[in-house]
Amino acid sequence: MTKETGQDGDKPKAKRKAKSAKPPARPYERPRGGEARAISDLVPEIGRTAFRKFGFIQSSVVSRWREIVGDRLADVTQPAMIRFPAGQKAGGTLHLTISGAHAPMLQHVAPDIIAAVNRFFGYAAIAQVRMTHGQVTPAAPVQPPAMLKPVPAELGDSLRDIGDPELRTVLERMAAGLATPPKLPRIS
């Protein structure tokens, strides 16, 4: 009987040891979320929710307003929001903030603003413009990058036949950019 008791006494100790034994330590695993990302990749996602709250499907309408409507109109206007009919992404209303007494003039060029914004979107996203008076801080004009190298002579001759000066300068810059070898980024 003592042997049985001794064996029975050993079993609970073995069970206790098995219960108290800790599993081996797990190797370090990176927390959820994947690889580290650059902040510049995160900003559009963060800004997207704020812009959607104010009716902007694409935040680029605000950031590229000067390119969309031109320097003259960008100095006196600023997009406030875009509202679409329920369940649609076309036929919306663009709400503009206008400074000073420019509203009568802008009522005459409202069809041009609508056409420019729709051209930017690529479809008839905007059907009408609503204007409200407010303070507009004009953004700094976009400065084109300076040309570092002159255009090669053989390209200059072929581009002289192009009548549109803006198209000619764009093609010259593109040709100059293609002619330069790519530079490796500098890490300091």
N, C-alpha and C positions, 0 to 999 in steps of 0.2 A: 504494500500500500504506500509505503514511503516513496518508492520509486515512482509510482503513479502521481503522488502528490508533488514530488520534485519535478516531474515532467510537466505537470499542470502548472506549477509555479513558474517554470521556465517559459512557457508559452505566453503568458501575459507580458513578461519582460521583453520577449522578442517582438511582441506586437507593439509595445510602447516604443521600443527602439525604432521600429519601422515607421511608426507614426511621427516620431520626433526627428527622424533623419530628414534633412533639407534636400530638396532637389538641387542638382548642380546649377551653378550660376549661368544665366543665359547670356550669350554675347550681346554687345550693344547693338541695338537697332535704331536707325534714324527715325525720329518721330514722323507721324503721318504728314503729308504735304509734299512729298517728293523732293526733287533737287532744289537747291537754292536758286532763286531767280533774281534777276536784276530789278531794281526799283522802277526803271523805265518801262519794264514789262507789266508791272502791277498798276501803274498810274492810270492807264486807260480803263482798266477794270473798275478801279475805285471811282474815277470820274464818271464812268458810264452811268452808274446808279444815280449820281447827283444830276447829271444832264437829263436823264430820263424823267426824273421827278419834275423838272421844269419843261418837259415836252420836247427835248431834243433827242431824236433818235440817233443822230450822229453828232458827236461833240465837235467834229471838224467844221461844222457850220459856224460855230463861234470862233474857233481858232483860225479859220481861213476866211473870215468875213471880208477882209480887205481884198483878197484875191477874187472873191465871188462878185462883189458889187463895184469894186474900184476904189481908188483913193478918195475921190470927192465925196461919194456917198458914205464911205466908211468913217470919215471924219465927223459926220453929223448923225449917224445912225448906229444902232447896236441891236442885235437880235435878242429878244427877251425870252421867247418861247415859241414852240410850234405845237399847235393843237390839231389833231386829226379827228374826223368823225369816229364814233364808236366802232371798233372792229375793222377799221380801214387804215391804210397807209398812204392814201392819195386824197387829194382834194382838201388839204389842210389849210389852216390859217397861220400865217407868220405874224407874230406880234413883235413890233419894233419899238424901241425907245428912241425918241428924236429930241435933239437939243435945239433950243432956240425957236425961231420962227420959220423953220424949214418945212413944216408940215404941208403948206399949200404947194410948194414946189415938188415935194415928194409924192403928193397925190397924183401929180401928172406923170411921174416916172415910176409909179407903182407897177404898171405892166412890165416895165423893163426889169425891175427888181424880181418880180415873180418869174420872168423868163430866165434870169441869171441863176436864181436858186434852183429852178427846175432843171436847168442845164447841168448844174453841179450835181444834183441827185441822179440825173439820168432818166427821170420820168416826171410826170405831172404831179409832184408831191404837194405843191402849194397852189391853191386856187385864189386866195385873197390875202390882203395885208391889212393888219390893224395897227394903228399908230397911237402912241401915247407920249406925252411930253415928259422929259426927264433929263437927268444929267448924263452926258455921254463923255467918257474920257477917251479921246482918240488914241489908238495904239500907234506905236512907232512904225514908220513905214519900213517895209521889207527892203533891205539893201541887197542887191544881187552880188554874188561873190566876184571879186576882181579877177580879171584874166591875168594869169601869170606869164603865159607864153603867147606870142602872136600865132595866128593861124598860119599853117604852112602855105607857101605860095601856090602849090598845086591845088589845094582845096579852095583858096580864095578865088581863083579863076572860075572854078565850077559853080561857086555860090553867088557870083556877081549877077547871074541871070535871074535870080529870085527877086521878084518885085517887092514882096512884103518885107520891110526892114526887121520887124520883130521875128518873123520866121527865119530870116537869114542869120540873125544873131544867135538864135537858139541852135540852129544847125552848126554854126561856127563853134559854139561852146561845146556841143556834143562831140564834134570832130576833135577838138583840142583835148577833151577828156579821154577820148578813146586813144589818142596818140600818146598820152603819158602813161608810163608803166605804173602799175599799182604799187603803193607804198605800204610797207609793213607798219602796223601801229607801234607807237613808241611807248614803252612802259617805263615809268620812272619810279 
